[in-house]
Amino acid sequence: MKFLLNTTPWENSCGLAALSHVLTQNILAPMKRNPLNQQALNLMLSAFSTIYQVTELNWLQLRNLLQLYQHPEDQQKLWIGPLRLILSERLLSQDEYRNTLFHTFVAGLRHYVLEEQPNLTDEYANIYQTNKAFFEFARASYWRVRAVRRIDKERDIFQENALQAYWQQIGYIQYCHQHKQVIHHALMLTAEEMSHLCDALEIEFNIYESAADNSLSFNPINHTCKGFEGEASLDILDVICSNHHWQPLTDSMSEAFRQQLLWKNGYRQLGHHSYEALRQAGRAGLLCDTKQFTAPLLHKALQLRVYNQVAKICQSQADKRDPDNGFYNCIDEVISQKDLSMLLTIYYFKPNTRNYILDKSLRMYGTAFVADFLKYYQRLPKEMTDTRNWDGEIEKLLPCIDKIDQDSDLHIVIRKGETVKAKKLITEEEDIYLENQYQVSPLHLVCEKENLELYLRLLLAMTKKFRGDISVGYRNPFFQVKLLRIQKKIEALKNIYERF
């Protein structure tokens, strides 16, 4: 079974974006110092060096660039310029493809010149766009001469030798050079051109189509475009083309979920960049030194659990995009502790860390943890800028939100502070250890209540029932923030109970 991945439609480069996904996966592959063969690597480094104007580029710089811009669409955009350059140079050396396109060129020219209202199909659109002046000149000449005298269309307008000379010396070269231009209405890639590019990078190429029953399955097409057909290919690119939009396919459900997650909830740093601005951002990323250190102020605020201070630091550093600065070290520590409140604070006030947080959390704890994390994030107020009120928002959210799925009756009355009903339910054998889907028990909620009298009465009722043998089962990540404080409360209440 195969799953569909997203590609950016930016500058008609969805085909290149599909290929870039495979290349990014190989470059960022774990436990591989150099996952590419030397020829393909040199070809890519040369293209990146030319496009982003960086001399003596190495593989680690390219890897750091893709780690800096972790959103899938940002990564795809960074590849488009270099891949267009590789394609352009590859096509210039393909004499067979030059001759194949010549017949398409003649057919398109014939249609454009002879029809009173020509309507070029997609088959001829790229050739017309790159040879527009010649097409216009030929059409104007034909209709001017035809108005004076009758002419032999084949002899006077479509002399194959003259057209062949133009195509070989001018037309095809313009066609290839136009392919490396990342401009508005850039050339769309055909299946043959995708195959040539994959061959240059030693990648197998397979085209699929949707199943006839409109299900989510895909069937391979018996196509002559196969990409690289050698013995040891770098990887395999499976794609589908629907309405002229290329999208890659993957066999991995987790890979598809990860890309969809980042595509929808991640942060696009290059979302509104022009191509020139993108080149400047890419060059800065390639020249940026990798830093590994811990931001002392942020680390101290995290240790002291000062939410407002963490929010203020993140807000002040919101535009900094170092590949591996102190924020990433601190984020690793927060994620390893499953400290949801601090993770939400960083995620909220420093948006350019969102891709890293989502990806790291997904790899460490799976989809359930990330889905719950995003559910809590959606409960936060939108576009909050005053960090002084952040403490209150976090306290309201974690853990005493209004209602959580799979809450028992005891959960609900404790949330509402209804002590009498809660004591009655405890007496009626209601399970104080019964956890909801977030591993939150009624005992957790009681310990989190700020009302001393409320949790004192409830805990005394619980300790009386269980003969003083109660404890907080601490498996839930949402409660690690207050672990020590809760344990102290329980010990204090046990001492009070012993006096009665």
BELWO-V338057 format. One line per field, one symbol per residue. burial: + if it has 24 or more other ideal C-beta (glycine too) atoms within 12 Angstrom, else -. Layout:
BEGIN
burial->???
END
This chain:
BEGIN
burial->-+++++++-+++++++++++++++++++------++---++-++++++++++-+--+-+-++++++++++++++++++++++++++++++++-+--++--++-+++-++++++------+---+++++++++-++--++--+--------------++----+--++---++-+++-+++++---+++++++++++++++++++++++---------+------++++----+++++++++----+++++----+++++-+++-++++++--+-+--++-++++++-+------+--++-++--+++++++++++-++-+++++++++++++-++-++++++++++++++++++++++++++------++-+++-++--+------+--+--++--+++++--+--++-++++++---+--++-++---+-+++++-++++++++++++----++++++++++-+----+-+-+-++++++++--+--++--++--+---
END
